[in-house]
Amino acid sequence: MYNGARIAAVVPAYKEEKMIGTVITTMPDYIDHIVIVDDHSPDDTSGAAKAVSDPRVTLIRHEVNQGVGGAIVTAHRAAMELGADVNVVMAGDAQMNPDFLPDLLDRVTKDGYGFAKANRFFAPESFEGMPGYRVFGNIVLSFMTKVASGYWNLFDPQNGYTAIRTEVLARVPLDRVSPRYSFENDLLIHLNILQVGAVDVPIPAKYGEEVSSIRLSKVVPELMNLLFRGFWRRVWYRYVLWSFSPVALLLFFGLALSIVGLGVAVWVCFQIASSVVATAATVMLAALPLMLGTQMLISALQLDIQGSPSSPEFEPFN
């Protein structure tokens, strides 16, 4: 136990025959359960996990590969059945340093947050040694996830090193969360809809012998589609269905005015290109909707940032 809470480490594993033993043997003593999900690995990941003979280990093997998100969901459900109070996601490639587990767990067990997430990019030097395109990609993805999820206080959304209270997990429709590499992004959207207080925890990355199997050509379009749909789902539930908020009015009217203004501006440009002199009234017909629409969108953004669930809401366990 840790701070009076029963802790489960959930470990999605795919082709981790070499590293899964290290993950188990380096797991701290205060971890009560280690739930490993072999996501239909073609190697002997399950055999390597059994070989360690740790009584805390619960091993589950998928008969069909479900993706990292699917494996995490299976492990979360199993951990809740075992009676865990807090679940921590640990990668099967030993990339997540267990020495920093207390930093995550303290925020959930003592400080009252429902969800805590590691952030690798907590200082300028965190980007040192990373290729420029990856730095740019992380910044763009983090911003887009902020917009879609509404967690403006969080960064590094693809970091799966997380801790979450099982009472929060019980409210999340886990069967609707994306089962692939966009699991973390989609989970944030679901948590924001439930208005769960979340916090970033500065934790440096630990890289070992892991080899990434991510195909960007497949993952990026899937992720963009998920973030677009997730944004509108969040707006619908938080700002329309559950309480018709000024955010919804400002967003919808702002978009409508901006689209009208942009359409008129394009029409004016074509008129000018055809040697037709644009009058002041015609220019204002384009400029006024654009200005009003932009102001409304900025106001909606400000209200959304202010409404980001970033405060603790639970009592400590001990």
N, C-alpha and C positions, 0 to 999 in steps of 0.2 A: 504494500500500500504506500501511497504518497500523500502526505497532508490529509490523511483520513479518507482518501478516495481509492477505490480499486481501479487499477490501471491496466488496460489491455493495449498491447502493441499489435497493430494490424499490418501485415506484411504481404503486399502483392508480389508475386514472384513469377518471372517468365525467363527461362533459360538462365537460371542463376545457380547452377550446380556448383560452380567454383566459389561463390560468395555467400550463399545462404547460411553455411556453417558459421562464418564470421559474424553475420548478423545475429545469430542466436547466442553465440558464446560471449559476445560483447554487450548483450542486453543487461541493463542494471538489475540488481536484486529486487528493487522495489516494483518492478513490472510483475504483475500477478499472472497475466495470461499473454501468450504469444500466439496469435492466430495467423498462420501462414496459408495463403491460397496459391497453390500451383496452378497457374492459368493455362493448363494443358501444354506444359513445356515438352519439347521434343527430346530434351536431355533428362538426366536423372536428378532433377531438382528435388523431387519428393524423397528420393533415397538419401540424398545428402542431408536433408532436414531431419529425417528419422535417425540418421547415424549419430547425431549429436546427443540424443537421448535426454533431452531436457524435459522434465515432467510438466513444465508450463506450456509446452507446445501443443497446439491443436492444429492438425494438418488437414487441409481440404484441397482436393484436386478437382478442377473443372474438367468435365468430359469434352467440352467445346470451349475454345478460346473466346473469352468475353471482353478482352481489353483490360487495361490497367484499372479503369474506373469500375468495370464489372467485378474485378477481383477485390477491389477495396470495398465495394458494397457488400459482397459476400462475407468478407472478413468483419465488417462493421456489424452485420446482423448476427454473426456467430458470437462476437464479443459481447453484444448486448444480452444474448441468451445465457452467456456465462456469468452475467451479473456485473459487468464492468460499469464503473461510474464515468470514466473518461477513456476515450480511445485516442491513441497516438499512431499516426501513419509513419511507418518506417520502410524505406525502400529495400527491396531484396538484393540490391547490389552493394550494400554497405556504404552508400554515398552519404547517408544522414548520420552525423556524428552523435552517438548517444550521450556524450559528455554535456551536450546542450539541452538535453531533455528537461532538466529542472527549470530552465528559462521559459520553456513553453508551458510546462505543467503548473508553475506558480501562477501564471496569468489566468489559468482556468480554475485551479483548485482553491487559490487564495484570493485573487483579485476580483473574481466574480464574472469574468468574461465567459460567454458560451463557446467561443471559437478563438483559437490563437494560431497564427501562421508565421513560419519563418520567413525572413527577408534577407536575402544574400547581399543586396545592394544598399547597405545602410551607410556607406561612406564612399567618397570619391575613389579611394584606392581599391574598392571592391570590383571595379571594372578593369583593373590592370590585368594585362595578359589576355583579355577577351577581344576577339576580332571586332572591328568597327561595326560590321553588319549585324553582329549579334547584340552589341550594345544598342544600336538603333532599333533592332527588332524587339528587344526587351522593353525599351521605353515606349514604343508604339503600342505593343500588346498590353502593357500595364495601363496606359491611358485608355485604351478601348475597353478594357475590362472594368476600369473605374466607371466609365460612362454606362456600361451595360449592367453592372452589378449594383452600382450606387454606393459601393464602399470606397469613398474618396480618400480615406485614411490608409488604405492598403496599397502595397507595391509588390512586385515580383509574383504575379498571380500563378505562374506555372510551378512555383515551389510547393511540392506536396508534403513537406514536413509540417504536419499540423496536429493540433490537439483539439478535441471537441467533446463536450459533455454529451453523454448518451441520452439525457433528457431532451437535448436539442435534436439529436439524431432521430429520436422517436417521432418528432414532428415533421421531419423532412420526408417527402415522398421519394424514397430512394430508388424505386423502380422507374422514376421519371428523370433521374439525373443521368447525364451523358456517360456511357460506359467506356469511352475511349480516352484519348489524351486530353480532351477538353473537360474532363471530370472536375478538376479544381475550379475552373472558371464557372461552370454551370452550378456547382455547389454554392459558390458565393452568391449567385443570383437567387437561388432558393433560400439561402440564409437571410438575404436582405429582405425578401418578401415577408419572411417571418419576423423581421426586425430583430435579429440576434446580434448582440454586441460583439464585435470582432476587433482584434488588435494584432498589429505586426510586432514580431520579436526579432531583433537583429541577431542573426546566426550565420557565421561564415560557412560556405559550402565546403564539402569534403569530397574530393574526387579520387577514385581508386582505379580499378581495372575495368570498370563498367564500359560497355559499348552501346551507344544509343542506337535503337532500332526505329527511330522516328523518321518517317518520310514526309518532308516538308510539303511536297507537292500534293499530298493527300490531307495532311493535318491542317494546313493554313486555310484552305477553302472551307473545311468542316468547321473550324474554329470561328471564322468570320460569320458564317451562317448562324452558328449557335449564339454568338454575341448579339447579332441583330435581332433574332427572334427572342432571345432572353431579355433584351432591353424592353421590348414592347410588352412582353409578359409581365415584367416587373412593374411597368407603368400601369398596366391594366389592373393588376391586383392592388398595388399600394395606393395609387392615386385616382383610380376610377371606381372600381368595384367596391372596395372596402370603405372608402371615404372620398367623395368627389372633391379633390384637393385643388387649390389654385394652381398647383404645378401642372395639372392636366389641362386646365383652361389656357394657361400661358403657353404650354407646349403646342397644343393643337392649333390655337389661333396664330401663334408665332410661325408655325410651319406653313399654315395656309397663306398668311400674308407674305411670307418670304417667297413661296412658290409663285404667287400672283405677281409680286414685284419683279422676280427674276424673269418670268415669262414676258412681262411688258418690256423689261429692259432689253431682252433679246429681240423683241419685235421692233423697238426703237432703233436698235443697232442696224437691223436689216433696212429700215426706212432710210437711215442716214447713208448707208452703203448704196442705196438706190437714188442718191442725190436729193432726197426729200429733207427739207429743213425741219428739225425737231423743235417744236415750240416749248416754252417754259412749262406750260401746263402738261404737255406730254412727258417731259422729263420728270416732273413731280409725280406723275401717275405711276412711274416706275420707282422713283426714289422713296416716296413716302411709305408704301407698303414694305419695302425692304428695310427701311430704318425702324419702323414700328415692329416688324416681325423679328428683326435681330434683337431689339431691346427686350421683347417678350421672351425669346429663347434664352437670353442671358439671365433674365430674372428667374426663369424656370430652373436653369442650371444652379443658380445661387441657392434657391430653396431646396433643391435636391441635395446639394452639398451640406447644407445645414441639417437636413434630415437624415444624414448618414448614421446608421446605428454604430456608435463608437464608444458607448458607455457601458460599464459593467452592470449586470442586472440580477446576478445570483448571489446567494450567501456562500461563504467559504464552507468547505466540507468539515473542517475540524473546529 
